Amino acid sequence: MALFGKKKETAVAVTEKKSVKVVVRDVSGIILRPVVTEKAALVGERNVYVFFIAPRATKYDVRDAVQKLWKVTPARINIVNREPRQITVRARNRKGTLPGQKKAYVYLKKGDIIEMV
């Protein structure tokens, strides 16, 4: 009896109907707040908006949140992670920690605007 013999029967592939999952995401916690700095104001003149976002948010989450909140489709999104770091606070070499943050740069088309009240 051989170990490597011919197979007697061939397996017939059964095709099954695949179901498509519809994922409903809550976008209310994706965009935390806008960034209000001089740099954000300068890039805002070029139709770029800067937001602090949730630490686990992705570009697709930010895109969906912008579309749902402001009815505008972004042309491009860049995400920047700022790592937490230790700094010297005041006198006597006390150590403090600056928290890490995640920012999203949302680029819009020429005519589109995001109104922030």
Buried (B, 14 or more C-beta within 10 A) or exposed (E): EEEEEEEEEEEEEEEEEEEEEEEEEEBEEBBBEBBEEEEBEEBBEEBBBBBBBBEEBBBEBBBBBBEEEBEBEBEEBEBEEEEEEEEEEEEEEEEEEEEEBBBBBBBBEEEBEBEEE
